[in-house]
Amino acid sequence: MIHHLPNYKDFQIDILRLDLLHPFYGGNKYFKLKYNIQNAKGKTILTFGGAHSNHIYATAAFCHEQKLKCVGVIRGEESMIEKSPTLQFAKQQGMYLHFVSRELYKNKTQQELLNGLKSELGDFYLIPEGGNNDAGIKGCTEILNSIPFYDHVFCACGTSCTYTGILSSAKKDQTIIGISVLKGENKLIDEVNAKATKFNFEKIKPHLKGKIDHSTILSEYHFGGYAKHNQELLDFKTNFEKQHHIPLDYVYTSKLFYAVYDLINKGLLLENGSILIVHSGGQQGNTGYEARYEINS
């Protein structure tokens, strides 16, 4: 499951291919869902996501395999099914798709909305958007199990669930670096630190200048925001895939891998270190993304 890349400027770079764990719920999604599915104890599972959500796709497949009922609360209109391979797959797997307005979706963590969903849909076990809860973090603490020591471990960050799990299981002297795919103020650091005591790790801090000598989350590789890109990122993705024959997605892993090479080129990593990049999957969303932005793959 570890793929070795050619050394780059004296750095050993390996990839943890979580995307190969399972064809439908591989990547970090398996780890986020594992204990949530156990905790549900057979109840209907309800979760949230967009039309191209990896989380919706994986939850539908995992629940189908476990013979569990599941509901996906989807941001937007039912007409999106026509243009979303993700929603089509989720529906085929038996997930009930419940559409809400984008305005209402913003209240996905509010008890009032959840109570309304229970009244309408019946009782359920809630998995937050992206699997970001304590059970999801607990699963992600197992990502580095049986993995040898690396000086730097990189992962993409959307909700910070995966990062928090990896950080809490890191070995002494490892630097865990998250690459945020979100535009705006880097609130992920505060969200990670809020879990520090519960999951027994030292709080992280922003990276200000100079070489990165501590675990942190970087926010300068969003390329315009969540699910955004520019031509430079597209060119990087194309060239990397041609050279190494490892598929990336547009939303998370392209930005993650770009960031690693950029940090090396800028001399911001401690010299001659070993690097592990956690490939979190997500390629299932590429078809819908390419159609949306009219990208020729």
Backbone torsions as a table, in degrees:
resi	resn	phi	psi	omega
1	MET	NA	-10.1	174.9
2	ILE	-98.5	124.9	-179.2
3	HIS	-106.1	125.2	-178.2
4	HIS	-92.1	126.6	174.3
5	LEU	-97.8	158.5	174.1
6	PRO	-59.3	143.2	176.9
7	ASN	-56.4	144.8	-178.4
8	TYR	-129.3	113.7	-179.2
9	LYS	49.6	49.8	177.6
10	ASP	70.3	12.1	175.1
11	PHE	-104.6	131.5	170.3
12	GLN	-81.9	123.9	-178.2
13	ILE	-121.1	119.6	175.8
14	ASP	-120.3	155.2	-179.8
15	ILE	-119.9	128.0	172.7
16	LEU	-87.8	106.4	-171.4
17	ARG	-84.5	70.9	175.7
18	LEU	-64.5	-23.3	-179.2
19	ASP	-64.5	-14.6	-179.3
20	LEU	-94.1	1.0	-177.4
21	LEU	-63.4	-40.6	-177.2
22	HIS	-157.1	142.9	-177.1
23	PRO	-66.5	-23.0	-175.8
24	PHE	-114.8	-35.9	179.6
25	TYR	-129.4	42.4	174.2
26	GLY	-80.1	-161.7	-177.9
27	GLY	69.3	-154.8	178.3
28	ASN	-74.3	-12.7	-176.1
29	LYS	-65.1	-37.1	177.6
30	TYR	-56.4	-45.1	-176.9
31	PHE	-69.9	-37.4	178.8
32	LYS	-68.3	-32.9	-174.8
33	LEU	-90.3	-24.6	-171.2
34	LYS	-49.5	-58.0	-176.1
35	TYR	-80.1	-26.6	173.4
36	ASN	-62.2	-43.4	178.8
37	ILE	-63.0	-41.7	177.5
38	GLN	-62.4	-44.0	-177.1
39	ASN	-67.8	-25.2	-178.7
40	ALA	-65.2	-27.4	176.8
41	LYS	49.6	45.4	174.0
42	GLY	86.9	-4.7	178.8
43	LYS	-72.8	159.4	172.2
44	THR	-60.7	135.0	179.6
45	ILE	-100.3	133.9	176.2
46	LEU	-122.5	134.7	177.6
47	THR	-147.3	176.6	-172.4
48	PHE	-122.7	152.4	174.9
49	GLY	178.3	172.0	177.9
50	GLY	-94.4	-175.5	-173.4
51	ALA	-67.6	-21.1	-178.1
52	HIS	-121.1	24.1	-172.6
53	SER	-68.3	125.2	172.4
54	ASN	-62.5	-35.0	-178.3
55	HIS	-66.0	-43.4	177.7
56	ILE	-62.2	-46.1	-179.5
57	TYR	-57.5	-50.1	-176.7
58	ALA	-68.8	-41.1	-179.7
59	THR	-62.3	-42.4	179.2
60	ALA	-60.5	-44.0	-178.3
61	ALA	-69.0	-42.9	-179.5
62	PHE	-63.1	-45.8	-179.7
63	CYS	-65.8	-38.5	177.4
64	HIS	-59.7	-43.8	179.9
65	GLU	-64.9	-37.2	-178.8
66	GLN	-87.5	2.0	-179.7
67	LYS	58.6	43.5	178.0
68	LEU	-109.2	143.1	172.6
69	LYS	-73.9	145.3	178.8
70	CYS	-148.6	151.3	179.8
71	VAL	-125.1	131.9	172.5
72	GLY	-108.7	117.2	175.1
73	VAL	-87.0	113.0	-168.5
74	ILE	-107.5	132.7	177.5
75	ARG	-75.3	116.6	176.8
76	GLY	122.7	-154.8	-172.1
77	GLU	-110.9	154.0	-178.4
78	GLU	-60.8	-27.0	-179.7
79	SER	-61.9	-16.9	-179.5
80	MET	-67.0	-19.9	-179.5
81	ILE	-55.3	-37.8	-177.3
82	GLU	-58.3	-33.7	-174.6
83	LYS	-107.3	10.2	-176.0
84	SER	-122.8	102.0	173.3
85	PRO	-57.9	-30.6	179.5
86	THR	-63.3	-49.4	-179.4
87	LEU	-68.4	-35.9	177.1
88	GLN	-61.6	-44.3	178.8
89	PHE	-63.8	-45.9	-179.1
90	ALA	-58.8	-42.0	179.4
91	LYS	-65.4	-40.6	178.1
92	GLN	-63.2	-31.8	179.8
93	GLN	-79.3	-4.8	176.3
94	GLY	101.1	5.4	177.5
95	MET	-72.3	133.2	173.1
96	TYR	-84.0	124.1	-177.2
97	LEU	-97.7	121.0	-179.4
98	HIS	-116.7	114.6	-173.9
99	PHE	-94.5	138.1	176.5
100	VAL	-131.7	157.6	179.7
101	SER	-64.8	157.4	178.6
102	ARG	-62.6	-32.9	178.4
103	GLU	-66.8	-45.3	179.9
104	LEU	-68.0	-33.6	-178.0
105	TYR	-61.1	-30.5	179.2
106	LYS	-60.1	-20.2	-179.0
107	ASN	-95.7	23.1	-172.4
108	LYS	-61.4	-20.2	178.3
109	THR	-98.4	-1.2	-176.1
110	GLN	-84.5	137.8	-176.4
111	GLN	-63.2	-32.7	179.8
112	GLU	-59.5	-44.5	178.5
113	LEU	-66.6	-42.8	-178.9
114	LEU	-64.0	-38.7	176.9
115	ASN	-63.9	-39.5	178.1
116	GLY	-64.2	-38.6	178.1
117	LEU	-66.8	-36.4	178.0
118	LYS	-67.2	-38.7	178.0
119	SER	-64.4	-37.4	-176.1
120	GLU	-83.9	-37.2	-170.3
121	LEU	-111.7	-10.3	-176.2
122	GLY	94.8	177.0	-176.3
123	ASP	-67.0	151.5	-179.5
124	PHE	-157.0	163.4	169.9
125	TYR	-98.1	123.8	-175.3
126	LEU	-88.9	126.9	165.7
127	ILE	-112.2	117.6	-177.5
128	PRO	-61.6	165.1	177.2
129	GLU	-51.9	130.6	178.9
130	GLY	76.1	3.1	-178.4
131	GLY	72.3	22.9	-172.5
132	ASN	-86.3	82.8	171.4
133	ASN	-147.1	-176.2	-175.7
134	ASP	-62.0	-36.5	178.8
135	ALA	-66.4	-37.7	176.8
136	GLY	-65.4	-42.8	177.9
137	ILE	-63.7	-43.4	178.8
138	LYS	-56.1	-43.9	177.6
139	GLY	-61.3	-40.7	-177.3
140	CYS	-71.2	-16.5	173.7
141	THR	-66.0	-14.3	-177.6
142	GLU	-94.2	-2.6	-176.2
143	ILE	-61.2	-39.1	-177.6
144	LEU	-92.0	7.3	177.2
145	ASN	-55.5	131.7	176.6
146	SER	65.4	13.8	177.3
147	ILE	-95.1	131.9	-180.0
148	PRO	-64.7	170.5	-177.8
149	PHE	-69.4	136.0	169.9
150	TYR	-129.2	143.2	179.6
151	ASP	-64.2	-42.5	-177.9
152	HIS	-124.3	131.8	173.3
153	VAL	-119.9	125.8	-178.2
154	PHE	-112.7	140.3	170.3
155	CYS	-145.5	156.7	175.6
156	ALA	-79.5	150.2	-178.7
157	CYS	-126.1	125.9	170.1
158	GLY	-116.1	-58.3	177.7
159	THR	-103.1	-13.8	-177.4
160	SER	83.6	3.6	179.6
161	CYS	-62.9	-51.3	-179.6
162	THR	-61.8	-45.8	-179.8
163	TYR	-58.8	-45.1	-178.4
164	THR	-61.3	-43.0	178.6
165	GLY	-63.6	-44.3	179.1
166	ILE	-64.4	-44.2	-178.9
167	LEU	-60.8	-41.1	-175.9
168	SER	-72.6	-14.2	178.8
169	SER	-111.6	8.9	-176.4
170	ALA	-68.8	150.6	177.0
171	LYS	-80.6	159.9	178.7
172	LYS	-58.3	138.0	177.8
173	ASP	74.4	7.1	172.0
174	GLN	-84.3	142.6	174.3
175	THR	-105.8	120.9	-179.0
176	ILE	-104.6	118.0	-174.1
177	ILE	-117.4	121.1	176.1
178	GLY	-97.2	142.4	176.5
179	ILE	-112.6	107.3	-178.3
180	SER	-74.2	136.6	177.1
181	VAL	-100.0	11.0	-175.8
182	LEU	-104.6	141.8	176.1
183	LYS	-89.2	148.1	175.8
184	GLY	111.0	-168.5	-178.7
185	GLU	-59.3	135.2	-176.2
186	ASN	-79.7	84.2	-179.9
187	LYS	-83.9	-8.7	-177.2
188	LEU	-63.5	-33.5	179.2
189	ILE	-61.1	-44.4	178.1
190	ASP	-63.9	-38.8	-179.4
191	GLU	-67.1	-38.1	176.0
192	VAL	-65.5	-47.4	-176.5
193	ASN	-63.8	-26.5	177.5
194	ALA	-65.1	-18.5	-179.8
195	LYS	-99.2	0.5	-170.0
196	ALA	-58.1	-47.5	-178.1
197	THR	-67.3	-45.1	-177.6
198	LYS	-62.2	-38.8	-176.3
199	PHE	-106.0	10.3	167.3
200	ASN	60.0	59.9	172.0
201	PHE	-141.5	159.8	178.5
202	GLU	-75.3	142.0	-179.5
203	LYS	-63.0	146.5	177.8
204	ILE	-96.8	165.8	179.5
205	LYS	-138.0	162.8	-180.0
206	PRO	-63.7	159.5	172.2
207	HIS	-96.7	123.5	-174.3
208	LEU	-98.0	-58.0	179.5
209	LYS	-161.3	165.7	-179.6
210	GLY	78.7	-168.4	-177.0
211	LYS	-70.8	148.2	-180.0
212	ILE	-82.4	111.2	-177.6
213	ASP	-120.3	17.3	179.0
214	HIS	-151.9	160.0	178.1
215	SER	-67.9	139.6	-176.8
216	THR	-164.2	176.3	172.3
217	ILE	-122.4	127.0	-179.5
218	LEU	-99.1	141.0	-173.6
219	SER	-119.4	14.9	-176.5
220	GLU	-100.6	15.2	-179.0
221	TYR	-121.4	35.9	-178.0
222	HIS	-86.6	-16.7	177.6
223	PHE	55.2	40.9	176.4
224	GLY	104.3	-8.8	178.1
225	GLY	127.0	-179.9	-178.3
226	TYR	-59.5	130.1	179.4
227	ALA	60.8	30.5	175.2
228	LYS	-114.9	163.4	-179.9
229	HIS	-156.8	169.3	166.8
230	ASN	-132.0	179.6	-175.5
231	GLN	-65.2	-33.8	179.6
232	GLU	-60.6	-41.8	178.7
233	LEU	-68.1	-42.0	178.6
234	LEU	-61.1	-42.0	179.5
235	ASP	-65.1	-41.2	178.3
236	PHE	-60.6	-47.4	-179.5
237	LYS	-57.9	-48.2	-179.0
238	THR	-60.8	-46.8	-177.5
239	ASN	-67.7	-40.5	179.7
240	PHE	-63.7	-45.2	-178.2
241	GLU	-65.2	-38.2	178.4
242	LYS	-67.0	-38.7	-176.8
243	GLN	-75.5	-40.4	-171.0
244	HIS	-112.0	-8.2	178.6
245	HIS	57.6	40.0	176.5
246	ILE	-123.3	116.0	-178.0
247	PRO	-72.7	142.2	176.6
248	LEU	-119.7	162.8	171.3
249	ASP	-103.9	169.5	-175.6
250	TYR	-82.9	-30.1	-168.9
251	VAL	-84.3	-40.8	-173.0
252	TYR	-116.2	-64.4	-166.3
253	THR	-73.3	-29.8	175.4
254	SER	-60.7	-43.2	179.4
255	LYS	-68.3	-38.0	179.3
256	LEU	-62.6	-51.7	-177.4
257	PHE	-67.0	-38.7	176.2
258	TYR	-57.4	-44.9	-177.4
259	ALA	-61.2	-42.2	-179.0
260	VAL	-59.3	-49.3	-178.6
261	TYR	-67.9	-35.1	178.5
262	ASP	-66.2	-41.3	179.0
263	LEU	-64.7	-37.7	176.6
264	ILE	-65.6	-46.5	-178.6
265	ASN	-61.4	-32.9	-179.8
266	LYS	-86.2	-1.5	178.1
267	GLY	70.2	30.7	-175.3
268	LEU	-96.8	-2.4	175.9
269	LEU	-104.2	147.3	177.8
270	LEU	-58.9	136.0	-166.5
271	GLU	-62.1	148.3	169.0
272	ASN	59.2	29.8	-177.9
273	GLY	-89.5	166.8	173.5
274	SER	-95.8	140.8	-175.0
275	ILE	-124.5	132.2	170.9
276	LEU	-116.3	123.6	176.2
277	ILE	-104.1	123.7	-179.8
278	VAL	-86.7	109.8	179.1
279	HIS	-84.0	108.3	-172.1
280	SER	-91.2	8.2	177.8
281	GLY	82.0	-148.6	177.9
282	GLY	97.4	0.9	-176.6
283	GLN	-65.0	-18.2	179.9
284	GLN	-58.0	-27.6	-177.6
285	GLY	-82.3	-4.3	-174.3
286	ASN	-63.1	-39.3	-177.8
287	THR	-61.4	-47.9	178.7
288	GLY	-65.3	-37.8	179.6
289	TYR	-64.9	-45.0	-179.0
290	GLU	-64.2	-37.5	177.7
291	ALA	-67.1	-41.6	-177.8
292	ARG	-62.3	-42.1	-176.3
293	TYR	-103.2	5.8	178.4
294	GLU	54.8	49.5	178.7
295	ILE	-94.5	135.9	174.3
296	ASN	-88.8	111.5	-176.7
297	SER	-74.5	NA	NA
